[in-house]
């Protein structure tokens, strides 16, 4: 089935959790899915990069982006009301620009086509945790600003989420309720 058909059959409300590395995106995605009793889409990049026997290259980012969108569409068909996405193409664009100073046209075009009811932008106020897949421990504030600038440029609804994991999930639930997207 194609992605457009799936979106028509199950008009689930997609909420993307975006932001710099190590800012609680996965934790927030899991907590929100649990609270709303629905699905969440894991970050495709982790599995992909862990399977590589060599350092990733620019073309790998396109493969990761396409894989992320494929699993997002798969999960949309089995989700209740919401689908929480632990990353989306905004993340892929920023990653591409920071790493390679350019972004593949497919990522840019698909990013504009895909619609989300809300983006939750995670702030850099939680401690950095080392991980072999993380690259920018001292540039998180700069990266946060790139994310916010991109969301503004796209003119999409977003909210900044800060604080402890408990505070973050409460903030996100409040934003979702206030927007009446549930």
N, C-alpha and C positions, 0 to 999 in steps of 0.2 A: 504494500500500500504506500502511496506517496504521502508526504508530510501534510500537504494541504487538505487531503481527504481526512486524515486523522484529526486535524484541527477542527474540521467541520463536525465530525461525528462526536467528538468529546471536547467541548469548548472549555477545557480546564483553564484556570487562570494561572499563568506562569509568573513566578516571582524569582528574579535572579539575585543571587547574593554575590556581590563583586567587591573587589578591593585588593590591596597589596598582599603579598605573601604573609602568612602567619598572623592573620588578623581575625581568626575565628570563623571563617566562612563555612567550613565543614561542620563545626559544632553547631552553629546557628541553623544551618540547613537541616541537620538531624533533629534538633529541638523543635523547630517549626513543623516539620513533617509529623513528628510524634504528637504535638499539641493538636494539629488539625486532622490527625488520623489519615494521612495521605502519603504519597511517595515523595522521594527526593532523588535528584540525579547527582551521582558522585562525580567528582572531577576525573574526567577521562584521562587527562595528562599523566596522572600518577601511575596508573597501570601501564600505559604506553611507554613512559620513560623507564620504568623499572624493568621492562622487557628488553630494552635496547642494550646491545653489547658494546656500543661505542657512544661517545658524546652526541647529543642531538644536533641536528642541522636545521637550517632555515625551513626546508621542505617538511620536516617533521611537524612544525607548527600548523601547517595546513592540514596534515593528516590528523592531528589532534583536534583541530577545530571541527573537521568533518565528522570525526568520531563522536565528539561531544554533542553535536546537533543530532546525529543519528540516535544516540541513546536517549537524548531528551525527548525526541519524537516518539520513541518506543514507550517510554514511561508515561507520556501524556495520555496514552490510550487506556492506561489502567489506574490513573489517579482519580481521586475524589476532588472535587471543587478546586484544589490548588495543586501546583507542581512546583516544588522548591528546587532551584537549579544552583548547585554549588559551582558556579562560574558560568560564563557565557562568552559570546564573541567579543564583547567589550574587553574582557580580560585577555583574550587572544590578540586583539589589536594592540593593546598597551604592551603586552609581552613582546610582540613582534617589533614594535617601534623601539622599545628600550634595548632589546638584544641585537636587532639587525638594522635599525634606523629606517625600516620600511615595513609595509604590511601587504600581504597577498591580496589581490583585488577580490577574490572570492570571499575572504573574511570580511572585507569592508562592505561588499554588496549584500551579503547575507545578513550582516549585522543590521543594516538599515531595513531589510525586509522583515526580519523577525520582530515580533511584537511581544512585549512583556507588560503586564499590568503594573508592575512595580520593580524597581531595583533597590536593593538594600546595600548601601555602601558601608563596609566595615572600616572603622577607624583604627589607627595604629597605637591604641592605648593599652594593648595587652603585651606582655613580654614576648620577646623573640625566642623561639625554640629552634635549635639547630636541626637541620634535616638535610640529607644529601641533595635533595631536589630544590632547595631554596637557595637563592643567589644574591639577594640584596638586603642584608640586615641593616645597613646604615642609610638606605635610601627610601625607607618606607613612607616618610612624610612627603617626599617629592613624588613618589608613586601615587600616594593618595590624591594629591593635587591633580595629577594627570587623569586619574579616574573621574574625579569630580568634574574637571573641565570637559572630558568626553561626554559624560552624561548630560551636562548643560548644553553642549554643542548638539547632541542628538535630540534635545528637548523632550526627554522622557521623564516620567515621574520617578523620583528617587527620594530616599531618606537616609541620613547618616545615622549609623548605629554605633554607640559607644558604650564603654563600661565593662563590667564583669560579664561572664557568660549569662548569668541569671538576669542582669539588667538588660542585656542585649535582647534576649528573647522576649522580655516584657515590652521593651520599646517596639520591637518588630510587630508583635501582636497588636499593640495599640495603634500603630500606623495602619496596619491592615484593616482593623476595625473602623478607624476614622475615615479611611478612604471608601468604606462600604463596598469593598471589592469581594467580600465574602457573601 
